[in-house]
Amino acid sequence: MSPRTKNIATLVAIIAPFVLFFLAGRYLIDPWEMPRENKGQLLIPHIDMATLNARDEAGEPYSGEDMAGLWTILYIAGSDCDTRCKNGLYYQVRQVRLTLGEDIERVRRVILHTAPADDSLTAFLNDNVAGMVSVHADPQAVSEALAPVYDPEPSQPVGDIFLVSPDGQIFMRYPTHEDMDATLEEAENIRVDLKRTLKGSLIG
């Protein structure tokens, strides 16, 4: 074998594994069937907070600009607050944030009201989860904006929890539960995803 042929053979031997790996990944492996690290439902593409047409307590538009600088745990509320609502607000929002240690100041809690809050919800917010930012939006606008999250089922965002990036992109969803064991498991899912996100992020 000539030196030239030997050099070519050596080069092929070096490159071949990388080519084969690429081809296997491209044609034999479906990335959507591979196990993911995230615990919640990853939203692809992300949904811009601005599409919810939310407004703050003063009636001013509440969008990604208002969320700048911090990561957000967002709860979508109806008019009342049943067991599922209370579990979500307390264990999956308030308590999760408290577990973040030194990262706690990087995360805000926001409740988006799709209807005027009744006495049960108002009392629970004041007595158990004080300090949440309250914003308001038309339920139809919220359902339409979040419809891709639930496709092909009808959009039913009330009672769900979302993670929002500092640039106003809604990127993860979690359900709430009446059952306490399921609630605590979901709270841990949020904590794990949020800690991983904060650790890997240079923003917020």
C-alpha positions in Angstrom: 0.0 0.0 0.0 1.4 3.4 -1.0 1.8 6.2 1.5 -1.0 8.1 -0.3 -3.4 5.2 -0.1 -2.5 4.6 3.5 -3.2 8.2 4.4 -6.5 8.1 2.7 -7.5 4.9 4.5 -6.5 6.4 7.8 -8.6 9.5 7.1 -11.6 7.4 6.2 -11.2 5.3 9.4 -11.3 8.5 11.4 -14.2 10.2 9.6 -16.4 7.1 9.1 -17.8 6.8 12.7 -18.9 10.4 12.7 -20.6 10.0 9.3 -22.4 6.8 10.5 -23.5 8.5 13.7 -24.9 11.4 11.7 -26.8 9.2 9.3 -28.2 7.1 12.2 -29.4 10.2 14.0 -30.8 11.7 10.8 -32.7 8.7 9.4 -33.0 6.0 12.0 -33.7 7.9 15.2 -36.8 10.0 15.8 -35.8 12.7 18.3 -39.4 13.2 19.4 -39.5 9.6 20.6 -36.3 9.9 22.6 -36.7 10.4 26.4 -36.5 14.1 27.4 -35.1 15.6 30.6 -37.9 18.0 31.1 -40.7 16.9 33.4 -43.4 19.3 32.2 -44.9 19.7 28.7 -42.4 21.5 26.6 -44.2 24.0 24.3 -42.7 24.1 20.8 -42.9 26.7 19.5 -43.0 28.9 22.6 -46.0 31.2 23.0 -45.5 34.9 23.4 -47.1 36.3 26.5 -48.3 39.3 24.5 -50.7 37.1 22.6 -52.8 36.6 25.8 -53.6 40.3 25.8 -53.2 40.5 29.5 -53.5 43.8 31.5 -52.2 44.8 34.9 -54.3 46.2 37.7 -54.1 49.6 36.2 -55.5 48.4 32.9 -52.2 48.7 31.1 -51.0 46.0 28.7 -48.9 43.3 30.5 -46.5 41.7 28.1 -42.9 40.4 27.8 -41.5 43.8 28.6 -43.2 43.7 32.0 -41.7 40.2 32.7 -38.1 41.3 31.8 -35.4 40.3 34.2 -37.1 37.5 36.0 -38.5 34.0 35.3 -42.2 33.6 36.0 -44.4 30.9 37.4 -47.8 31.7 35.8 -51.1 30.4 37.1 -54.3 30.7 35.0 -57.3 31.3 37.3 -61.0 31.2 36.8 -63.5 33.0 39.1 -63.4 30.5 42.1 -60.8 28.4 43.8 -61.5 24.8 44.4 -59.2 22.1 45.9 -57.2 21.8 42.6 -56.7 25.6 42.5 -55.6 25.8 46.1 -53.2 22.9 45.7 -51.7 24.5 42.6 -51.3 28.0 44.0 -49.9 26.8 47.3 -47.8 23.8 46.6 -46.9 24.1 42.9 -46.4 27.9 42.9 -45.6 29.3 46.3 -43.8 26.3 47.8 -41.8 25.6 44.7 -40.5 29.1 44.6 -39.5 28.8 48.3 -37.4 25.8 47.6 -35.1 27.7 45.1 -32.7 28.9 47.8 -30.4 31.6 46.4 -32.4 31.6 43.1 -35.6 32.7 44.7 -35.2 36.3 43.8 -34.9 35.3 40.1 -38.5 34.0 40.0 -41.8 35.9 40.3 -45.3 34.5 40.8 -48.1 35.8 38.5 -51.8 34.9 38.6 -53.7 35.6 35.4 -57.4 36.1 36.1 -59.8 35.1 33.3 -62.8 36.2 35.3 -63.4 38.4 38.4 -62.2 36.6 41.5 -64.9 35.5 43.9 -64.6 35.5 47.7 -63.0 32.1 47.9 -60.2 32.9 45.5 -59.7 36.4 47.0 -59.5 35.0 50.5 -57.1 32.3 49.5 -54.8 34.7 47.7 -54.7 37.1 50.7 -54.3 34.4 53.4 -52.1 31.8 51.8 -50.2 33.1 48.7 -49.9 36.8 49.2 -47.4 38.7 47.0 -48.5 37.3 43.6 -48.7 39.7 40.7 -52.3 39.9 39.4 -53.1 40.5 35.8 -56.3 40.1 33.8 -57.3 38.8 30.4 -60.3 37.9 28.4 -60.9 34.1 28.7 -61.4 33.7 24.9 -58.2 35.5 24.1 -56.3 33.2 26.6 -57.9 30.1 25.2 -57.1 31.0 21.6 -53.5 32.0 22.4 -52.9 28.7 24.3 -54.9 26.5 22.0 -51.7 24.9 20.5 -50.8 23.6 23.9 -53.9 21.4 24.0 -54.3 20.5 20.3 -56.2 18.5 19.2 -58.3 18.8 22.4 -60.2 22.1 23.1 -58.2 24.6 25.0 -58.8 24.5 28.8 -56.0 26.5 30.4 -57.8 27.5 33.6 -56.1 25.7 36.5 -52.9 25.1 34.6 -49.4 26.4 35.5 -46.9 27.7 33.0 -43.2 28.7 33.1 -42.4 32.0 31.3 -38.9 33.2 30.3 -37.7 36.7 31.0 -38.4 37.7 27.4 -42.1 36.8 27.8 -42.0 33.3 26.1 -44.3 30.7 27.7 -42.3 27.5 27.3 -43.6 24.9 29.8 -46.9 23.7 31.1 -48.0 21.7 34.2 -51.5 20.6 35.3 -52.9 20.9 38.8 -54.6 18.1 40.8 -57.1 17.5 43.5 -55.1 14.5 44.8 -52.3 15.5 47.1 -49.8 12.8 46.0 -50.2 14.0 42.4 -49.9 17.6 43.5 -46.6 17.0 45.3 -45.3 15.0 42.4 -46.2 17.8 40.0 -44.6 20.4 42.3 -41.4 18.4 42.2 -41.6 18.3 38.4 -41.8 22.1 38.4 -38.9 22.5 40.8 -36.6 20.2 38.9 -37.4 21.9 35.5 -37.0 25.4 37.0 -33.8 24.6 38.9 -32.3 23.2 35.7 -33.4 26.2 33.7 -32.0 28.6 36.2 -28.7 26.8 36.4 -28.3 26.8 32.6 -29.4 30.4 32.1 -27.3 33.6 32.1 -30.5 35.7 32.0 -33.0 36.4 34.8 
